[in-house]
Amino acid sequence: MLAVSTSSISSSFLLPSPASPPCGIRIPAPLPAFLAPWSSLSTATGIKTPRALVQKEDTLLEAIQGLDRREIQNSAEARARVKSLIDDLEASKGIKKATATKEINGKWRLLYTSSDGTASPIQNTFVGSKAFAIYQEIDIAPPLSSSSSPSSPATVTNIVDFGDSIGALNVQALASTLFRPIPGFEPRKGDGKFFGINVLGVSKTEVPRDGDPADRIDFKFDNAGFDLGFLPFRVPYPVPFRLLGDEVKGWLEVTYLSPRLRLSRGNKGTIFVLQKVE
């Protein structure tokens, strides 16, 4: 179950993931109890989510929590409802210029993912499973002071948590943004097809839909490994990232951001809903 093909690494969510349900919508794991509605939300940065947006977030979270696999596969109404709620939040954008704010940093839990059919069959294995919790740790925000520079590169790390008794798979990518660019970095250009066939999943290369590069995260996979509780060392992930060129690159567009919720769309057309946990 842990063996993953090289092709899965080019997922826009940075995680290996098996075949999607017929409708292409998946819920990765049972939602935790802390998804109770909040009346308002503010953080140490002073950013406060308007009550109307908090209510919309609550409605989306409740809709996701109420779905099960059978309903997703068979109910066009359920699919349309979730899509409508996502579209509504995306229209507001939430916090603007997402990659410039500290709110983007932190640990996020994947709650829901959908695919428009461009993902590879292998890509969906872990993301589509309810057996594992999946997280994304982001460190891309620029320093608070314009006179200082970060001591380490921007990163996006995806974590497949197999449980305390087993361990986790950690997949790290170097990130390049408008405010923390990788010198000389060239974004992904290929579409992932071989001889016109969608073997690895079709990648998109167009700029963000609203044309604001401040909402885009370009990335390239750098390293990965299994951190297993019963071993005192990391088991390397068997993929030579630095030899694969364009196939280890991708991008994410942050389409909505608040202190507790993030919506993103990836280079394979997938929509992700994540909630901040740390």
Salt bridges, closest charged atoms under 4 A:
GLU57 OE1 - ARG260 NE 2.59
ASP58 OD1 - ARG260 NH2 2.58
ASP87 OD2 - LYS83 NZ 2.83
ASP87 OD1 - ARG265 NH2 3.63
ASP88 OD2 - LYS56 NZ 3.44
GLU90 OE2 - ARG209 NH2 3.84
GLU90 OE1 - ARG265 NH2 2.84
ASP116 OD2 - LYS204 NZ 3.09
ASP139 OD1 - ARG180 NH1 3.54
GLU186 OE1 - LYS189 NZ 3.47
ASP210 OD2 - LYS93 NZ 3.16
ASP212 OD2 - LYS97 NZ 3.46
ASP215 OD2 - LYS93 NZ 2.91
ASP218 OD1 - ARG216 NH2 3.06
ASP222 OD1 - ARG242 NH2 3.07
ASP227 OD2 - ARG234 NH2 2.77
GLU247 OE1 - ARG188 NH2 3.59
GLU253 OE1 - ARG209 NE 3.69
